[in-house]
Amino acid sequence: NEKSCSCPLYTYTLYFIRHAEALHNQLEKEAQSTALTLAISQGYDPNSSYAKQVQEEARRAILENDTMDDPPLSERGLEEARNAKRTLEQLIRVYELPEVEEVWVSPLQRTLQTAATIFPESCPDNNCTDSDGDGASAATASSSTDGAQSPIIRVKKEIEERQSGFACDKHSSFDTVRRRMTFSRFSLSCLRLDKLVLNGEIKASESIDSSNSIEE
């Protein structure tokens, strides 16, 4: 009812971008290819149930490897991210779409690297202090080389990958992420909050209210 609605209406444009190929994705494909080649050499049809079974077992062996901890992008993944950057810029230019103002990304290394590659000139969040209590504030927001406002990248734990139990789906700690120069311009408040909960400094039930106070 237009007469009864006095609240302003806003239009938002959302861009959904999947992370590029990670190292464990590459190793999964290689393990499956090796398993299939071996099955064929043993006389099995490539479409047989046995061939499919050994490929799946090979794939899961990679995922269940505890050394595959929060893997980075593969070389192909880095190229995919660079291609995604060019594609996004082209779509915005050709269809006159709004520039990206804010990016939400999960704390997994492969998603952080994808975001850092697509948005290399991201700016810090002026309203957010991501230091570990030392009072250092973020730098002033900057503009990209073409004059457009650089987006803020916020790392959001609540949008991380499903909890599969595999090492590849567990993100690194807050301290590990914050030490990476590549992610130094990212807003890490939500990861800092997670650290406070794990350390027992605040209760999990207080996390929502606390995240608001940290970011505002």
ABEGO torsion letter per residue (X at the ends): XAAABABBBBBBBBBBBBBBBBAAAAAAAAAAAAAAAAAAAAGBBAABAAAAAAAAAAAAAAAABAABBGBBBBAAAAAAAAAAAAAAAAAAAAAGBBBBABBBBBABAAAAAAAAAABAABBBBAABBABBGAGBBBBBBBBBAAGBBBBBBBBBAAABBBBAGBAAABBBBAAAAAABAAAAABBAAAAAAAAAAAAGABBAAAAAAAAAAAAX
